[in-house]
Amino acid sequence: AQSVAQPEDQVNVAEGNPLTVKCTYSVSGNPYLFWYVQYPNRGLQFLLKYITGDNLVKGSYGFEAEFNKSQTSFHLKKPSALVSDSALYFCAVRDILRGYQKVTFGTGTKLQVIP
Amino acid sequence: ETGVTQSPTHLIKTRGQQVTLRCSSQSGHNTVSWYQQALGQGPQFIFQYYREEENGRGNFPPRFSGLQFPNYSSELNVNALELDDSALYLCASSSDRGFSPLHFGNGTRLTVT
């Protein structure tokens, strides 16, 4: 079964500093990876995805993610954090072994950007 | 472009009752998935509908069922509610079964007492 792991329940970063939210994955075959963000009492919003190609993927709101096949990681990054980035972040992997799109999410990492 | 809308936003039910949650998919999207998000957890896949048929299911019992209508809107039905069914239920639509991202509604918060 495909899975993702987010080792940090919470990440604290000062406003203006770079941020990293970690994710590792376990898949059979090619990984199809996603990052989503969830604000309080809201659904999830798509940030970016890795399907194939460049290992550095750029997404919405200045976020990017680095795909590392040897370390089976897909860390989310941003050069300069904003207070408005404070939210819950989910890494996810799409199941490609079946004829439908089952997306498996990690447990989430709460990002707190401190003014 | 109209996004994914879910109703109701909040619901309180008693153990043993039945509930129906509704979802209107984003325009142009023909695939709808339902997820259960327990407090402090990531969303868990319940099932997916494509062209009015269920074509994938997660580890949920048969008392979780659904429908998709010709306009691609969808319902999630849960029978014989249990306390552990209390969660945020998220509907997500996508344009196909390929690599397009999921577009989520804001969810229905179900509380079972």
Interface residues (C-beta under 8 A of the other chain):
Chain A: Y32 F34 Y36 N41 R42 G43 L44 Q45 F46 K49 I51 F90 A92 R94 R98 G99 Y100 Q101 K102 V103 T104 F105 G106 T107 G108
Chain B: V4 T31 S33 Y35 G40 Q41 G42 P43 Q44 F45 Q48 Y50 N55 G56 G58 L90 A92 S94 R97 G98 F99 P101 L102 H103 F104 G105 N106 G107
